């Protein structure tokens, strides 16, 4: 499988290199149809650099270049249609097409939209009905992937806190990646203090994501112990491969992050009282078959950001790195929800889906 992925990646990079060379040759043709040998060499060097850079989906430059390439392909199709529709040459269109101005303008527009879109945090609501014996309906507030300090700061956090309080949720779940490698110790303490004070009837609960402990940083700004103390001092209950009872109705289970050497869900829930409604919080939306077999009624996750930036969502679905990329669905009797998160990671843009916090209503059947 890994070999096939590497072969596919190499083929894609090669295709991008050839395509960029075609674009550069087309731009040069506005001045001359017969470029010098030295110019051709320079164009190939640029093409290889652009092709390799485009495949780095973890850099802003890579994302920009990939969007430019895709939009250029779109205008290739438009150019084909224009030529097919009109038998005579259209000088204005030809110059616009060859100059690649149009895909550049469209890319700028897309990223301007992405910059605004990631800061537009929406309220998403889902409802489900359970046949399990619960004494009342429950309202769950799910917040994940704020990556605090990357996109928004104190003013936006205060605004979100007001919205969270207005929900008067029964249960608040923080689904991981609340902070990440770019979060300072001060910001880390600040956000957990604020989120820990969100109004709720039965408490605020936290599960670890893959970024919270800054495991991808060479020089972490805080230790794992400091992170844990900040979470708990905010009045937040950490569920790390453990579960708790909510009002004697719901078993709320929290899984450790997938990369942390966690125990199987079957082992985690082995001592849970049968017949209870089981709500499992897992940062990464994986192992759905095991979750369902262990008795989970509803699993809530984040992590994917719904792709965040094209073609992130497409890659998640093609490579199947998650059982669900985004949304709410039912799988053989188990309900599953994946949130896009209240912010994003790495770059301050979102061109796929919207930022959100999620309300889930669990209703008696």
ABEGO torsion letter per residue (X at the ends): XAAAAAAAAAAAAAAAAAAAAAAAAAAAAAABABBBAAAAAAAAAAAAAAAAAAABAABAAAAAAAAAAAAAAAAAAAAAAAAAABABBBAAAAAAAAAGAAAAAAAAAAAAAAAAAAABBBBBBBBBBBABBBABBBBBBBBBGAGBGAABBAAAAAAAAAAAAAAGBABBBBAEGABBAABBAAAAAAAAAAAAABBBAAEBBBBBBAAAAGAABABBABBAAAAAAAAAAAGBBBBBGBBBBBGGABBBBBBBBAAAGBBBAAAAAAABBBGBBBBBBBABBBGAAAAAAAGBABBBBBGAGGGGBOAAAAAAAAAGABABABEBBBBGGBBBBBBAEABBBGBABBABEBBBBBBBBBBBX
